[in-house]
Amino acid sequence: MSQDNLIKLVSLGDDKGVGKGHIIWSHKNTKKLKERLELKKYNPVAKKHTVYKEKKSK
């Protein structure tokens, strides 16, 4: 698996701040997407879907 397009997604937590800082690693097609990703994914710490934003991985 290529490590070139590996990005780090960090959770913003829920409205009370539970689950903030949880990290998910994913891949991104950098040829098509130039802007930073913002996705809604399941956060197992908060036990609900929260917003994840792309952060600098290195």
Backbone as XML, in Angstrom:
<?xml version="1.0"?>
<chain id="A" units="angstrom">
  <residue number="1" name="MET">
    <atom name="N" x="0.846" y="-1.172" z="0.000"/>
    <atom name="CA" x="0.000" y="0.000" z="0.000"/>
    <atom name="C" x="0.896" y="1.241" z="0.000"/>
  </residue>
  <residue number="2" name="SER">
    <atom name="N" x="0.584" y="2.162" z="-0.867"/>
    <atom name="CA" x="1.395" y="3.366" z="-1.001"/>
    <atom name="C" x="1.172" y="4.322" z="0.171"/>
  </residue>
  <residue number="3" name="GLN">
    <atom name="N" x="2.259" y="4.909" z="0.636"/>
    <atom name="CA" x="2.196" y="5.861" z="1.741"/>
    <atom name="C" x="2.181" y="7.306" z="1.247"/>
  </residue>
  <residue number="4" name="ASP">
    <atom name="N" x="2.218" y="7.502" z="-0.079"/>
    <atom name="CA" x="2.296" y="8.846" z="-0.644"/>
    <atom name="C" x="1.077" y="9.693" z="-0.327"/>
  </residue>
  <residue number="5" name="ASN">
    <atom name="N" x="-0.096" y="9.112" z="-0.410"/>
    <atom name="CA" x="-1.338" y="9.861" z="-0.248"/>
    <atom name="C" x="-1.973" y="9.665" z="1.111"/>
  </residue>
  <residue number="6" name="LEU">
    <atom name="N" x="-1.208" y="9.214" z="2.084"/>
    <atom name="CA" x="-1.732" y="8.957" z="3.417"/>
    <atom name="C" x="-1.945" y="10.285" z="4.148"/>
  </residue>
  <residue number="7" name="ILE">
    <atom name="N" x="-3.155" y="10.469" z="4.694"/>
    <atom name="CA" x="-3.479" y="11.698" z="5.422"/>
    <atom name="C" x="-3.972" y="11.353" z="6.817"/>
  </residue>
  <residue number="8" name="LYS">
    <atom name="N" x="-3.885" y="12.303" z="7.720"/>
    <atom name="CA" x="-4.330" y="12.142" z="9.097"/>
    <atom name="C" x="-5.584" y="12.980" z="9.293"/>
  </residue>
  <residue number="9" name="LEU">
    <atom name="N" x="-6.660" y="12.351" z="9.760"/>
    <atom name="CA" x="-7.912" y="13.040" z="10.061"/>
    <atom name="C" x="-8.080" y="13.081" z="11.573"/>
  </residue>
  <residue number="10" name="VAL">
    <atom name="N" x="-8.282" y="14.277" z="12.123"/>
    <atom name="CA" x="-8.397" y="14.464" z="13.572"/>
    <atom name="C" x="-9.812" y="14.925" z="13.895"/>
  </residue>
  <residue number="11" name="SER">
    <atom name="N" x="-10.419" y="14.305" z="14.904"/>
    <atom name="CA" x="-11.789" y="14.611" z="15.299"/>
    <atom name="C" x="-11.867" y="15.930" z="16.065"/>
  </residue>
  <residue number="12" name="LEU">
    <atom name="N" x="-12.948" y="16.671" z="15.813"/>
    <atom name="CA" x="-13.223" y="17.888" z="16.566"/>
    <atom name="C" x="-14.063" y="17.604" z="17.799"/>
  </residue>
  <residue number="13" name="GLY">
    <atom name="N" x="-14.577" y="16.373" z="17.914"/>
    <atom name="CA" x="-15.399" y="15.988" z="19.063"/>
    <atom name="C" x="-16.858" y="16.371" z="18.857"/>
  </residue>
  <residue number="14" name="ASP">
    <atom name="N" x="-17.708" y="15.965" z="19.796"/>
    <atom name="CA" x="-19.120" y="16.327" z="19.710"/>
    <atom name="C" x="-19.341" y="17.702" z="20.331"/>
  </residue>
  <residue number="15" name="ASP">
    <atom name="N" x="-20.587" y="18.089" z="20.539"/>
    <atom name="CA" x="-20.899" y="19.427" z="21.067"/>
    <atom name="C" x="-20.375" y="19.648" z="22.487"/>
  </residue>
  <residue number="16" name="LYS">
    <atom name="N" x="-20.128" y="18.566" z="23.243"/>
    <atom name="CA" x="-19.572" y="18.681" z="24.597"/>
    <atom name="C" x="-18.059" y="18.495" z="24.620"/>
  </residue>
  <residue number="17" name="GLY">
    <atom name="N" x="-17.456" y="18.206" z="23.450"/>
    <atom name="CA" x="-16.012" y="18.028" z="23.379"/>
    <atom name="C" x="-15.544" y="16.608" z="23.618"/>
  </residue>
  <residue number="18" name="VAL">
    <atom name="N" x="-16.478" y="15.664" z="23.730"/>
    <atom name="CA" x="-16.118" y="14.270" z="23.959"/>
    <atom name="C" x="-15.565" y="13.687" z="22.657"/>
  </residue>
  <residue number="19" name="GLY">
    <atom name="N" x="-14.430" y="13.009" z="22.738"/>
    <atom name="CA" x="-13.836" y="12.375" z="21.569"/>
    <atom name="C" x="-12.935" y="13.289" z="20.761"/>
  </residue>
  <residue number="20" name="LYS">
    <atom name="N" x="-12.643" y="14.467" z="21.270"/>
    <atom name="CA" x="-11.786" y="15.407" z="20.551"/>
    <atom name="C" x="-10.363" y="14.864" z="20.490"/>
  </residue>
  <residue number="21" name="GLY">
    <atom name="N" x="-9.753" y="14.918" z="19.314"/>
    <atom name="CA" x="-8.385" y="14.473" z="19.151"/>
    <atom name="C" x="-8.233" y="13.041" z="18.661"/>
  </residue>
  <residue number="22" name="HIS">
    <atom name="N" x="-9.343" y="12.302" z="18.508"/>
    <atom name="CA" x="-9.265" y="10.933" z="17.993"/>
    <atom name="C" x="-8.761" y="10.986" z="16.549"/>
  </residue>
  <residue number="23" name="ILE">
    <atom name="N" x="-7.856" y="10.068" z="16.178"/>
    <atom name="CA" x="-7.190" y="10.109" z="14.876"/>
    <atom name="C" x="-7.614" y="8.927" z="14.014"/>
  </residue>
  <residue number="24" name="ILE">
    <atom name="N" x="-7.854" y="9.210" z="12.729"/>
    <atom name="CA" x="-8.104" y="8.197" z="11.710"/>
    <atom name="C" x="-7.138" y="8.466" z="10.559"/>
  </residue>
  <residue number="25" name="TRP">
    <atom name="N" x="-6.496" y="7.422" z="10.039"/>
    <atom name="CA" x="-5.617" y="7.546" z="8.876"/>
    <atom name="C" x="-6.385" y="7.087" z="7.652"/>
  </residue>
  <residue number="26" name="SER">
    <atom name="N" x="-6.224" y="7.811" z="6.527"/>
    <atom name="CA" x="-6.927" y="7.484" z="5.308"/>
    <atom name="C" x="-6.065" y="7.870" z="4.106"/>
  </residue>
  <residue number="27" name="HIS">
    <atom name="N" x="-6.537" y="7.550" z="2.926"/>
    <atom name="CA" x="-5.845" y="7.911" z="1.699"/>
    <atom name="C" x="-6.639" y="8.974" z="0.962"/>
  </residue>
  <residue number="28" name="LYS">
    <atom name="N" x="-5.933" y="9.803" z="0.188"/>
    <atom name="CA" x="-6.566" y="10.905" z="-0.527"/>
    <atom name="C" x="-5.999" y="10.958" z="-1.937"/>
  </residue>
  <residue number="29" name="ASN">
    <atom name="N" x="-6.870" y="11.168" z="-2.921"/>
    <atom name="CA" x="-6.436" y="11.349" z="-4.300"/>
    <atom name="C" x="-5.999" y="12.800" z="-4.466"/>
  </residue>
  <residue number="30" name="THR">
    <atom name="N" x="-4.697" y="13.043" z="-4.413"/>
    <atom name="CA" x="-4.176" y="14.411" z="-4.446"/>
    <atom name="C" x="-4.223" y="15.020" z="-5.840"/>
  </residue>
  <residue number="31" name="LYS">
    <atom name="N" x="-4.437" y="14.203" z="-6.869"/>
    <atom name="CA" x="-4.546" y="14.745" z="-8.225"/>
    <atom name="C" x="-5.869" y="15.469" z="-8.423"/>
  </residue>
  <residue number="32" name="LYS">
    <atom name="N" x="-6.921" y="15.017" z="-7.743"/>
    <atom name="CA" x="-8.245" y="15.623" z="-7.899"/>
    <atom name="C" x="-8.588" y="16.581" z="-6.762"/>
  </residue>
  <residue number="33" name="LEU">
    <atom name="N" x="-8.169" y="16.276" z="-5.537"/>
    <atom name="CA" x="-8.527" y="17.079" z="-4.368"/>
    <atom name="C" x="-7.314" y="17.856" z="-3.869"/>
  </residue>
  <residue number="34" name="LYS">
    <atom name="N" x="-7.321" y="19.157" z="-4.020"/>
    <atom name="CA" x="-6.221" y="19.992" z="-3.551"/>
    <atom name="C" x="-6.510" y="20.591" z="-2.174"/>
  </residue>
  <residue number="35" name="GLU">
    <atom name="N" x="-7.793" y="20.835" z="-1.857"/>
    <atom name="CA" x="-8.148" y="21.441" z="-0.571"/>
    <atom name="C" x="-8.169" y="20.383" z="0.530"/>
  </residue>
  <residue number="36" name="ARG">
    <atom name="N" x="-8.203" y="20.835" z="1.751"/>
    <atom name="CA" x="-8.209" y="19.927" z="2.902"/>
    <atom name="C" x="-9.578" y="19.290" z="3.069"/>
  </residue>
  <residue number="37" name="LEU">
    <atom name="N" x="-9.561" y="18.023" z="3.469"/>
    <atom name="CA" x="-10.801" y="17.272" z="3.657"/>
    <atom name="C" x="-11.453" y="17.588" z="4.994"/>
  </residue>
  <residue number="38" name="GLU">
    <atom name="N" x="-12.769" y="17.519" z="4.995"/>
    <atom name="CA" x="-13.562" y="17.610" z="6.219"/>
    <atom name="C" x="-14.687" y="16.601" z="6.063"/>
  </residue>
  <residue number="39" name="LEU">
    <atom name="N" x="-14.627" y="15.527" z="6.839"/>
    <atom name="CA" x="-15.570" y="14.428" z="6.720"/>
    <atom name="C" x="-16.276" y="14.168" z="8.040"/>
  </residue>
  <residue number="40" name="LYS">
    <atom name="N" x="-17.450" y="13.575" z="7.937"/>
    <atom name="CA" x="-18.177" y="13.149" z="9.121"/>
    <atom name="C" x="-18.033" y="11.636" z="9.216"/>
  </residue>
  <residue number="41" name="LYS">
    <atom name="N" x="-17.339" y="11.158" z="10.264"/>
    <atom name="CA" x="-17.071" y="9.745" z="10.455"/>
    <atom name="C" x="-17.488" y="9.331" z="11.863"/>
  </residue>
  <residue number="42" name="TYR">
    <atom name="N" x="-17.605" y="8.015" z="12.071"/>
    <atom name="CA" x="-17.971" y="7.490" z="13.394"/>
    <atom name="C" x="-16.781" y="7.598" z="14.341"/>
  </residue>
  <residue number="43" name="ASN">
    <atom name="N" x="-17.013" y="8.157" z="15.504"/>
    <atom name="CA" x="-15.993" y="8.304" z="16.532"/>
    <atom name="C" x="-16.319" y="7.300" z="17.649"/>
  </residue>
  <residue number="44" name="PRO">
    <atom name="N" x="-15.471" y="6.272" z="17.837"/>
    <atom name="CA" x="-15.764" y="5.264" z="18.862"/>
    <atom name="C" x="-15.632" y="5.779" z="20.292"/>
  </residue>
  <residue number="45" name="VAL">
    <atom name="N" x="-14.904" y="6.855" z="20.502"/>
    <atom name="CA" x="-14.763" y="7.421" z="21.844"/>
    <atom name="C" x="-16.057" y="8.125" z="22.246"/>
  </residue>
  <residue number="46" name="ALA">
    <atom name="N" x="-16.610" y="8.924" z="21.327"/>
    <atom name="CA" x="-17.851" y="9.650" z="21.594"/>
    <atom name="C" x="-19.087" y="8.785" z="21.322"/>
  </residue>
  <residue number="47" name="LYS">
    <atom name="N" x="-18.890" y="7.661" z="20.620"/>
    <atom name="CA" x="-19.963" y="6.735" z="20.249"/>
    <atom name="C" x="-21.030" y="7.411" z="19.397"/>
  </residue>
  <residue number="48" name="LYS">
    <atom name="N" x="-20.583" y="8.281" z="18.479"/>
    <atom name="CA" x="-21.479" y="8.932" z="17.519"/>
    <atom name="C" x="-20.652" y="9.477" z="16.370"/>
  </residue>
  <residue number="49" name="HIS">
    <atom name="N" x="-21.317" y="9.958" z="15.335"/>
    <atom name="CA" x="-20.620" y="10.545" z="14.198"/>
    <atom name="C" x="-20.180" y="11.968" z="14.547"/>
  </residue>
  <residue number="50" name="THR">
    <atom name="N" x="-18.914" y="12.277" z="14.259"/>
    <atom name="CA" x="-18.362" y="13.604" z="14.509"/>
    <atom name="C" x="-17.600" y="14.063" z="13.278"/>
  </residue>
  <residue number="51" name="VAL">
    <atom name="N" x="-17.258" y="15.331" z="13.238"/>
    <atom name="CA" x="-16.531" y="15.912" z="12.120"/>
    <atom name="C" x="-15.035" y="15.660" z="12.303"/>
  </residue>
  <residue number="52" name="TYR">
    <atom name="N" x="-14.398" y="15.197" z="11.237"/>
    <atom name="CA" x="-12.952" y="14.983" z="11.201"/>
    <atom name="C" x="-12.363" y="15.935" z="10.171"/>
  </residue>
  <residue number="53" name="LYS">
    <atom name="N" x="-11.281" y="16.623" z="10.539"/>
    <atom name="CA" x="-10.597" y="17.527" z="9.627"/>
    <atom name="C" x="-9.197" y="17.023" z="9.348"/>
  </residue>
  <residue number="54" name="GLU">
    <atom name="N" x="-8.743" y="17.266" z="8.123"/>
    <atom name="CA" x="-7.398" y="16.851" z="7.741"/>
    <atom name="C" x="-6.362" y="17.737" z="8.392"/>
  </residue>
  <residue number="55" name="LYS">
    <atom name="N" x="-5.347" y="17.113" z="8.960"/>
    <atom name="CA" x="-4.225" y="17.825" z="9.576"/>
    <atom name="C" x="-2.947" y="17.409" z="8.891"/>
  </residue>
  <residue number="56" name="LYS">
    <atom name="N" x="-1.901" y="18.193" z="9.064"/>
    <atom name="CA" x="-0.616" y="17.846" z="8.487"/>
    <atom name="C" x="-0.079" y="16.596" z="9.154"/>
  </residue>
  <residue number="57" name="SER">
    <atom name="N" x="0.287" y="15.583" z="8.373"/>
    <atom name="CA" x="0.645" y="14.286" z="8.939"/>
    <atom name="C" x="2.100" y="14.181" z="9.365"/>
  </residue>
  <residue number="58" name="LYS">
    <atom name="N" x="2.986" y="15.054" z="8.871"/>
    <atom name="CA" x="4.401" y="14.945" z="9.253"/>
    <atom name="C" x="4.952" y="16.222" z="9.773"/>
  </residue>
</chain>
